[in-house]
Amino acid sequence: MWVVLESVSAGSRVERAGEPLLRDVSLSIARGEYLAVLGPSGAGKSLLLEVLCALRRPDAGRYWLEGRRIDRLREEARDRLRGRRIGFLAATPLLVPELTVLDNVELPLLYRRVEAPERRARAVGILGELGLGTRLRLRPRELSPAERQRVALARACVGGPDLLLADDPTRGLDGRSGDEIMDLLESRSALGATLVVATQDPARGRRARRMVQMRDGSVVRELAGGLRFGARGALAGRLRGRARRR
């Protein structure tokens, strides 16, 4: 398996001193897999994604990515790994309000010291693929909530991550806008990214190839998924074809 968590625990509950928020989680994810993590608020889904994103070091247990022990890495090494291989989409798009759409999407490449012409070309390209080619010069306040989430997704994907994590990405969106965000996430999976989506909505979860259910910080069972690419399946097909031609 490409991602392996072995007996991982992290965090602690204020109301139950000493009890971890994430408890003895063991999970394996194949490269290129599409996995949904289901569970109510407080189940530990967000903390699990923080561990997978290398934002939080487990308090106990082991985390391997492609055979490398991530939990042993120093903070600087985890930052480099996250910048080069992992994309993260939060429920609330944390965009810089003073920057344009294009500048927001360029930010991860700026931190990686990618040259300006390549930064601009890659940001323009991913924004075009996600239907934002006419919004490049706008600022976040001029966008709809769904458009802001698309910009955040473009920023998460501009570096070409191998592992793409989405934490409740449709929260606060109407049904149609939520479906569009899910379709766009799945288009990245169709291009080969390993996709992990945390959600409270079983209908969203059933779109994945595989589902795991969490409760009280633990994985309690695995469920069958039913992969589909929704109303924008044609977009995923076009992107797969474009990737083959490159």
C-alpha positions in Angstrom: 0.0 0.0 0.0 1.1 3.6 -0.8 -0.2 5.2 2.5 -0.1 3.2 5.7 -1.2 4.4 9.1 -0.5 1.9 11.9 -2.1 2.3 15.3 -2.1 6.1 15.1 -3.3 8.2 18.0 -3.3 12.0 18.2 -4.8 14.9 20.1 -6.7 14.8 23.4 -10.2 15.4 24.6 -10.6 18.3 27.0 -13.7 16.7 28.6 -12.0 13.4 28.9 -8.4 14.1 30.0 -5.9 11.8 28.5 -8.2 10.2 25.9 -6.9 10.9 22.3 -9.2 12.5 19.7 -7.8 10.0 17.2 -7.5 6.5 18.7 -5.5 3.6 17.4 -6.3 4.2 13.7 -4.9 1.8 11.2 -5.6 2.5 7.6 -4.0 1.6 4.2 -4.6 3.5 1.0 -3.5 2.4 -2.5 -1.8 4.8 -4.9 -4.5 6.4 -7.1 -7.3 5.3 -4.8 -10.4 7.4 -4.1 -11.4 7.0 -0.4 -14.2 8.7 1.5 -14.0 9.1 5.3 -17.5 9.2 6.8 -18.6 10.3 10.3 -20.5 12.9 12.3 -18.9 16.1 13.6 -16.3 15.2 16.2 -15.6 11.8 14.8 -12.0 12.6 14.2 -12.1 13.0 10.4 -10.4 16.4 10.3 -7.6 15.3 12.7 -7.1 12.2 10.5 -6.6 14.4 7.5 -4.2 16.6 9.4 -2.1 13.6 10.1 -2.2 12.5 6.5 -1.3 16.0 5.4 1.8 16.0 7.7 0.4 19.0 9.5 0.3 17.1 12.8 2.7 14.5 14.0 1.0 11.4 15.6 1.4 11.1 19.4 1.6 7.4 18.9 1.8 5.0 16.0 3.5 5.1 12.6 2.8 6.8 9.2 4.3 5.7 6.0 4.0 7.4 2.6 5.6 5.4 -0.2 7.7 3.4 2.3 9.0 6.5 4.1 8.3 7.1 7.8 6.6 10.5 7.8 6.1 10.6 11.6 9.9 10.6 12.1 10.5 13.6 9.9 11.4 17.0 11.3 9.0 19.9 10.8 11.0 21.4 7.9 11.1 18.1 6.1 7.3 17.7 6.6 6.8 21.2 5.2 8.8 20.3 2.1 6.9 17.1 1.7 3.5 18.9 2.0 4.5 21.6 -0.5 5.7 19.1 -3.1 3.4 16.1 -2.8 0.2 16.9 -0.8 -2.7 19.2 -1.6 -5.2 20.1 1.1 -8.7 21.6 0.6 -10.4 22.8 3.7 -14.1 23.3 4.3 -13.6 27.1 4.4 -11.4 28.4 1.5 -8.6 30.3 3.3 -7.8 32.7 0.5 -5.7 35.9 0.9 -8.3 38.7 0.5 -5.9 41.3 -0.8 -4.6 39.0 -3.6 -6.3 38.3 -6.9 -7.5 34.8 -7.8 -4.4 34.2 -9.9 -2.0 35.4 -7.2 -3.7 33.2 -4.6 -3.2 30.1 -6.8 0.4 31.0 -7.5 1.3 31.1 -3.7 2.3 27.5 -3.2 4.6 27.7 -6.2 6.1 30.9 -4.9 7.0 29.1 -1.6 8.6 26.4 -3.7 10.7 29.1 -5.6 9.3 28.2 -9.0 10.2 30.8 -11.5 7.6 33.5 -12.2 6.8 32.5 -15.9 6.2 28.8 -14.9 4.2 29.9 -11.8 1.9 32.0 -13.9 1.5 29.4 -16.7 0.6 26.6 -14.2 -1.8 28.8 -12.3 -3.6 30.0 -15.4 -3.8 26.4 -16.7 -5.3 24.9 -13.5 -7.8 27.8 -13.2 -8.9 27.3 -16.8 -9.4 23.5 -16.2 -11.6 24.3 -13.2 -13.7 26.8 -15.1 -12.2 30.0 -13.7 -10.4 31.3 -16.7 -12.4 34.5 -16.8 -12.0 35.3 -13.0 -8.2 35.6 -12.8 -8.0 39.3 -11.8 -10.9 39.3 -9.3 -10.4 39.2 -5.6 -12.1 36.6 -3.3 -14.8 39.1 -2.1 -16.0 39.4 -5.7 -16.6 35.6 -6.1 -19.5 33.4 -5.1 -18.9 30.8 -2.3 -18.7 28.1 -4.8 -16.1 30.0 -6.9 -14.0 30.7 -3.8 -13.9 27.0 -3.1 -12.9 26.3 -6.7 -10.0 28.8 -6.3 -9.0 27.0 -3.1 -9.1 23.7 -5.0 -7.0 25.2 -7.8 -4.4 26.3 -5.2 -4.4 22.8 -3.7 -3.8 21.2 -7.1 -1.5 23.7 -8.8 1.6 21.9 -7.6 0.4 18.6 -9.0 0.0 16.7 -5.7 0.2 13.0 -5.5 -2.1 13.0 -2.5 -5.2 15.3 -2.4 -7.1 15.7 0.8 -10.5 17.4 1.1 -12.1 18.1 4.5 -15.8 18.5 4.2 -15.3 20.4 0.9 -19.1 21.0 0.2 -20.0 22.5 3.6 -22.1 25.7 3.2 -22.7 25.1 -0.5 -26.0 24.4 -2.2 -26.6 21.0 -3.7 -25.7 21.9 -7.2 -22.5 23.8 -6.2 -21.5 20.9 -3.9 -21.9 18.4 -6.7 -19.7 20.6 -9.0 -17.0 20.7 -6.3 -17.1 16.9 -5.9 -17.0 16.5 -9.7 -13.9 18.7 -9.9 -12.2 16.8 -7.1 -13.0 13.6 -8.9 -11.5 14.9 -12.1 -8.2 15.2 -10.3 -8.6 11.6 -9.2 -9.2 10.6 -12.8 -5.8 12.2 -13.6 -4.1 9.9 -11.1 -4.1 11.7 -7.7 -4.8 9.7 -4.6 -8.0 11.4 -3.3 -9.3 11.3 0.3 -12.5 13.2 1.1 -13.9 13.6 4.6 -17.6 14.2 4.8 -20.7 13.8 7.0 -22.9 13.1 4.0 -23.3 9.4 3.1 -24.5 10.4 -0.4 -21.2 12.2 -1.1 -19.2 9.3 0.4 -20.9 6.7 -1.9 -19.2 8.5 -4.8 -15.9 7.0 -3.7 -14.4 3.6 -4.6 -14.1 2.8 -0.9 -15.4 4.3 2.3 -14.4 4.0 6.0 -16.7 5.2 8.8 -15.3 6.9 11.9 -16.9 7.4 15.3 -15.3 8.8 18.5 -11.9 9.0 16.9 -11.7 5.4 15.6 -12.4 3.7 12.3 -15.3 1.4 13.1 -16.0 -0.2 9.7 -15.4 -0.2 6.0 -18.2 0.2 3.5 -18.6 -0.4 -0.2 -18.5 2.6 -2.5 -19.8 3.2 -5.9 -17.5 5.4 -8.0 -19.2 7.8 -10.3 -18.2 11.2 -11.8 -21.5 13.0 -11.5 -23.0 15.4 -14.0 -19.6 16.6 -15.1 -18.2 13.2 -16.0 -17.3 14.5 -19.4 -14.9 16.9 -17.8 -13.0 14.1 -16.2 -12.9 12.3 -19.5 -11.5 15.3 -21.3 -8.8 15.8 -18.6 -7.8 12.1 -18.8 -7.4 12.5 -22.6 -5.5 15.7 -22.2 -3.1 14.0 -19.7 -2.5 11.1 -22.1 -1.6 13.6 -24.9 1.0 15.4 -22.9 
